[in-house]
Amino acid sequence: MNVKKTWFSAGQILLTLIVVVVAALVLWRIVNYYMFSPWTRDGHVRADVIQVAPDVGGLITNVDVVDNEQVKKGQVLFVIDQARYTLALRLAQAALEQRKATLAQAKREFARNITLGNLVASETLEESRTRVEQGEAAAADAQVQVDTAKLNLERTTIVSPVDGYLNDRAPRVGEYVSAGRAVLSVVDMHSFRVDGYFEETRLHGIHIGQPVEITVMGETRPLRGHVQSIVAAIEDRDRQASPNLLPNVNPAFSWVRLAQRIPVRVALDEVPDDFRMIAGRTATVAVRADASDKQRAKDNANGASSASGASAATAASGASQ
């Protein structure tokens, strides 16, 4: 009976030890994942947004797109009233013809003065030569005005600079637009990426080219990508600019220091055709260990074991002596 109780007590102790060990391993994996693994819920889908601003001003006479439409590079978005710029081109062309006629007259006078030889004073000959040179410069200036007028007329047709999607409000016919002021924006469909903001304590496990798994909020299928770049600098909010160019450091110090967030850019490797890419969506970004990381960890472990073995051998040789 005592033997059975002893074995039963030993079994209970062994089972308790196994449960404690398993719980400790699970707890360690949870703590390691949430505290030290390179992952973050602070991720966002990003894309390049190009603001489209006309190079000339005027009334919009035609709009060929609608809100949120997908457009191709070079596709016409809208047209500005071309009547004013057509008249400006005609005026520039008329001025060019006038200056060409003046130049032709100056050249004929200069050629006639040359043929007369000594019958024409040298001063008169020099003046006629000067009028030819001035006429050539005036004609060149008029040609520039014509080219500028043609360019302005071409710029009245606004086209999409990239393949992408329009914003949620396209311009309307009859609106007046000013030169250099953005009228609409186009989201570049080839520039979608994910920016993950990692705590600085987790950067040791992030390297360029590492595979990344992205889970966008509201989606069941994860996306695949890789680390493209890590930002080289972030803003120092405790240091401000001073009028005398000396460093002005805030003396306030909080005993609880929060880890800074470091932006890490992730390039997307594969995106399903039916996946809805929208810049600004929230995502969870998890950096996975690749083969090089595993090999690095294995080399570190082998190096540690070799070092401990060498230390033990040194200690044994010292003891024998």
Phi and psi in degrees as a GROMACS rama.xvg file:
@    title "Ramachandran Plot"
@    xaxis  label "Phi"
@    yaxis  label "Psi"
@TYPE xy
-62.9669  -35.2728  ASN-2
-65.568  -41.2003  VAL-3
-64.3486  -41.3668  LYS-4
-63.6139  -38.2741  LYS-5
-64.4716  -45.723  THR-6
-64.2695  -37.0285  TRP-7
-66.1634  -40.5969  PHE-8
-66.9644  -39.9693  SER-9
-64.1765  -39.1204  ALA-10
-64.9722  -40.6721  GLY-11
-62.414  -42.6836  GLN-12
-63.5882  -43.0928  ILE-13
-64.7727  -42.3088  LEU-14
-64.0629  -39.8291  LEU-15
-63.9313  -40.8618  THR-16
-63.6984  -40.9099  LEU-17
-64.037  -43.6919  ILE-18
-63.4196  -41.1836  VAL-19
-64.4133  -42.9967  VAL-20
-63.652  -45.8314  VAL-21
-61.6342  -43.7971  VAL-22
-63.249  -38.7904  ALA-23
-65.1449  -41.8412  ALA-24
-64.195  -43.0395  LEU-25
-63.1951  -44.2339  VAL-26
-62.563  -40.1864  LEU-27
-65.246  -41.1342  TRP-28
-65.2299  -38.8699  ARG-29
-65.3838  -46.5366  ILE-30
-63.43  -41.8462  VAL-31
-65.3291  -37.4972  ASN-32
-70.3933  -46.3489  TYR-33
-81.8272  -22.3544  TYR-34
-104.054  -31.4814  MET-35
-125.06  -21.0475  PHE-36
-70.2545  144.777  SER-37
-76.4574  84.7919  PRO-38
-147.8  158.601  TRP-39
-155.436  146.359  THR-40
-88.7648  -8.56221  ARG-41
-90.5232  69.9789  ASP-42
-127.204  152.735  GLY-43
-143.119  144.678  HIS-44
-77.4165  130.728  VAL-45
-125.446  161.068  ARG-46
-158.585  157.579  ALA-47
-76.7637  130.7  ASP-48
-114.608  117.38  VAL-49
-99.7962  121.532  ILE-50
-84.7013  125.074  GLN-51
-96.2723  116.726  VAL-52
-123.855  131.472  ALA-53
-68.5201  150.735  PRO-54
-86.5822  -12.4153  ASP-55
-131.843  157.985  VAL-56
-104.401  160.543  GLY-57
154.392  -178.568  GLY-58
-80.1232  141.168  LEU-59
-80.8794  124.075  ILE-60
-104.38  -19.6714  THR-61
-152.739  135.691  ASN-62
-124.952  122.739  VAL-63
-103.22  6.2765  ASP-64
-131.185  167.141  VAL-65
-125.716  172.475  VAL-66
-59.2121  138.409  ASP-67
61.902  22.2266  ASN-68
-79.3608  145.948  GLU-69
-82.784  130.856  GLN-70
-126.555  159.5  VAL-71
-104.04  158.029  LYS-72
-63.4285  129.381  LYS-73
89.5732  -5.48854  GLY-74
-71.6535  139.262  GLN-75
-69.4779  128.363  VAL-76
-95.8837  -54.3556  LEU-77
-156.912  166.848  PHE-78
-126.725  134.041  VAL-79
-92.4238  149.46  ILE-80
-47.877  118.79  ASP-81
-93.522  -7.88203  GLN-82
-62.2548  -46.3914  ALA-83
-62.8705  -40.2858  ARG-84
-76.985  -26.0255  TYR-85
-67.5957  -41.8508  THR-86
-64.0126  -39.9484  LEU-87
-63.4011  -36.5075  ALA-88
-66.56  -42.817  LEU-89
-63.8279  -38.586  ARG-90
-64.696  -42.391  LEU-91
-65.7513  -38.7765  ALA-92
-66.1446  -37.1748  GLN-93
-65.8488  -41.0543  ALA-94
-63.9068  -35.9829  ALA-95
-65.3686  -43.5363  LEU-96
-63.6743  -39.0416  GLU-97
-63.0872  -44.5009  GLN-98
-71.0648  -30.8352  ARG-99
-65.8215  -38.7784  LYS-100
-65.9961  -40.9609  ALA-101
-63.5041  -40.109  THR-102
-65.0784  -40.8436  LEU-103
-62.8727  -40.7318  ALA-104
-63.5152  -41.1095  GLN-105
-64.859  -37.9197  ALA-106
-67.0303  -38.6596  LYS-107
-65.4812  -41.7642  ARG-108
-63.8579  -42.4411  GLU-109
-63.921  -41.5679  PHE-110
-65.2568  -39.3858  ALA-111
-65.5298  -40.2778  ARG-112
-64.5218  -34.0753  ASN-113
-68.515  -41.3326  ILE-114
-68.6507  -27.0292  THR-115
-73.1836  -20.0517  LEU-116
67.2719  -126.193  GLY-117
-72.4013  -9.09558  ASN-118
-71.5954  -16.1245  LEU-119
-109.49  133.382  VAL-120
-64.8355  148.044  ALA-121
-61.0339  -33.4741  SER-122
-64.7311  -41.032  GLU-123
-65.4617  -39.5212  THR-124
-62.8476  -41.0236  LEU-125
-65.8716  -38.94  GLU-126
-65.3993  -39.1226  GLU-127
-66.7338  -37.3361  SER-128
-64.0751  -40.9884  ARG-129
-63.7068  -40.0607  THR-130
-64.0688  -34.1194  ARG-131
-65.7343  -45.3378  VAL-132
-64.3551  -40.9943  GLU-133
-64.7839  -38.1622  GLN-134
-64.3412  -39.8848  GLY-135
-64.495  -41.4775  GLU-136
-64.9597  -40.5945  ALA-137
-65.8716  -38.7533  ALA-138
-66.3109  -40.0755  ALA-139
-63.364  -40.1796  ALA-140
-63.5514  -41.3341  ASP-141
-65.4177  -34.5383  ALA-142
-65.4036  -38.1435  GLN-143
-62.9731  -40.0403  VAL-144
-63.6162  -38.6884  GLN-145
-64.7936  -45.8554  VAL-146
-61.7569  -39.3914  ASP-147
-64.9431  -42.1189  THR-148
-63.5362  -39.8257  ALA-149
-63.1685  -41.824  LYS-150
-63.0607  -43.4316  LEU-151
-62.7846  -37.9678  ASN-152
-66.0102  -39.5056  LEU-153
-66.3716  -36.4187  GLU-154
-73.2611  -5.6909  ARG-155
-71.8295  -16.4017  THR-156
-98.7339  112.743  THR-157
-95.7986  125.775  ILE-158
-118.185  161.855  VAL-159
-74.2416  132.187  SER-160
-77.7959  -20.6176  PRO-161
-144.27  169.458  VAL-162
-77.2074  129.546  ASP-163
178.146  -155.562  GLY-164
-126.165  139.942  TYR-165
-75.3104  162.348  LEU-166
-75.5467  -176.672  ASN-167
-82.7659  10.9723  ASP-168
-148.635  107.144  ARG-169
-82.1549  157.379  ALA-170
-66.2525  163.054  PRO-171
-116.936  152.014  ARG-172
-64.0809  134.992  VAL-173
98.8091  -13.6591  GLY-174
-72.157  146.314  GLU-175
-99.5082  129.323  TYR-176
-116.597  145.65  VAL-177
-103.072  150.496  SER-178
-65.5053  132.251  ALA-179
84.7566  -2.67531  GLY-180
-103.461  126.842  ARG-181
-63.5976  134.787  ALA-182
-105.629  -38.2667  VAL-183
-152.294  172.553  LEU-184
-130.376  152.003  SER-185
-124.424  127.287  VAL-186
-87.1522  118.525  VAL-187
-68.4681  115.89  ASP-188
-73.4296  -13.6097  MET-189
-97.7192  6.84285  HIS-190
-114.584  12.6033  SER-191
-65.4546  138.738  PHE-192
-155.44  179.948  ARG-193
-128.347  130.507  VAL-194
-106.891  119.009  ASP-195
-106.015  133.666  GLY-196
-103.972  100.494  TYR-197
-96.0327  145.872  PHE-198
-66.2872  145.286  GLU-199
-63.8466  -20.8342  GLU-200
-74.0766  -9.55352  THR-201
-110.079  5.62243  ARG-202
-71.5638  -19.5242  LEU-203
-64.6162  -22.0183  HIS-204
-99.0882  13.3395  GLY-205
-117.755  128.39  ILE-206
-137.255  155.143  HIS-207
-62.0194  131.7  ILE-208
92.3685  -6.04403  GLY-209
-65.9247  143.979  GLN-210
-69.8324  146.878  PRO-211
-133.851  142.216  VAL-212
-112.898  125.81  GLU-213
-116.235  126.742  ILE-214
-114.21  109.334  THR-215
-83.5424  136.6  VAL-216
-59.8726  130.537  MET-217
91.818  -5.24584  GLY-218
-112.155  142.904  GLU-219
-91.4814  -27.0631  THR-220
-95.191  129.244  ARG-221
-77.4247  156.5  PRO-222
-101.127  154.882  LEU-223
-110.027  142.475  ARG-224
-159.499  -169.492  GLY-225
-147.485  155.877  HIS-226
-68.5057  120.282  VAL-227
-94.7629  -42.0448  GLN-228
-161.845  160.001  SER-229
-124.703  132.268  ILE-230
-60.3539  146.395  VAL-231
-93.3987  -12.5404  ALA-232
-159.933  149.211  ALA-233
-131.757  165.772  ILE-234
-72.1544  135.677  GLU-235
-93.7384  101.207  ASP-236
-76.6349  -11.9076  ARG-237
-88.8356  -3.8789  ASP-238
-122.524  131.046  ARG-239
-125.011  158.983  GLN-240
-78.4267  143.775  ALA-241
-118.856  155.623  SER-242
-60.8872  -31.2904  PRO-243
-94.0582  15.0215  ASN-244
66.9012  16.5502  LEU-245
-92.7508  149.69  LEU-246
-63.8912  134.127  PRO-247
-119.727  97.2769  ASN-248
-101.142  130.691  VAL-249
-66.5557  123.252  ASN-250
-76.1739  -11.1357  PRO-251
-66.5923  138.078  ALA-252
-135.992  124.791  PHE-253
-93.9617  135.483  SER-254
-68.613  -26.8538  TRP-255
-97.5443  105.172  VAL-256
-95.1994  117.157  ARG-257
-84.8073  140.776  LEU-258
-67.5578  137.975  ALA-259
-68.2926  152.282  GLN-260
-97.3397  125.064  ARG-261
-109.695  120.845  ILE-262
-70.13  131.896  PRO-263
-123.763  123.753  VAL-264
-90.6656  132.202  ARG-265
-117.576  123.605  VAL-266
-87.7286  138.066  ALA-267
-83.4933  129.68  LEU-268
-90.2626  -40.1386  ASP-269
-146.319  133.773  GLU-270
-131.968  124.596  VAL-271
-59.105  150.439  PRO-272
-63.9215  -32.7985  ASP-273
-92.4254  9.18097  ASP-274
-81.4902  133.124  PHE-275
-91.6173  103.351  ARG-276
-85.7218  118.15  MET-277
-132.654  120.192  ILE-278
-63.4132  132.73  ALA-279
106.45  -12.0694  GLY-280
-64.9692  149.031  ARG-281
-86.0782  142.392  THR-282
-144.299  152.703  ALA-283
-100.408  127.303  THR-284
-114.893  122.928  VAL-285
-125.697  121.148  ALA-286
-87.3307  126.546  VAL-287
-98.1311  147.57  ARG-288
-74.9257  128.304  ALA-289
-95.831  -173.499  ASP-290
-63.3083  -37.31  ALA-291
-66.131  -37.3862  SER-292
-66.4944  -42.3983  ASP-293
-63.3846  -41.5516  LYS-294
-64.8343  -37.9935  GLN-295
-63.5543  -42.8918  ARG-296
-65.4968  -38.2928  ALA-297
-65.0994  -41.6664  LYS-298
-64.3855  -39.3012  ASP-299
-64.2685  -40.5731  ASN-300
-65.8662  -42.3449  ALA-301
-64.4274  -38.2581  ASN-302
-65.8527  -38.043  GLY-303
-66.9863  -42.6171  ALA-304
-66.284  -37.7533  SER-305
-65.346  -40.2782  SER-306
-65.5441  -40.7748  ALA-307
-67.6102  -37.3075  SER-308
-64.8515  -41.2801  GLY-309
-65.2479  -38.8979  ALA-310
-64.9235  -40.4936  SER-311
-65.6593  -40.3152  ALA-312
-65.6937  -39.4203  ALA-313
-64.0516  -40.9023  THR-314
-66.0677  -39.5503  ALA-315
-66.6005  -40.9997  ALA-316
-66.3827  -35.7444  SER-317
-66.5886  -36.8365  GLY-318
-69.3182  -38.8821  ALA-319
-65.2343  -32.5448  SER-320
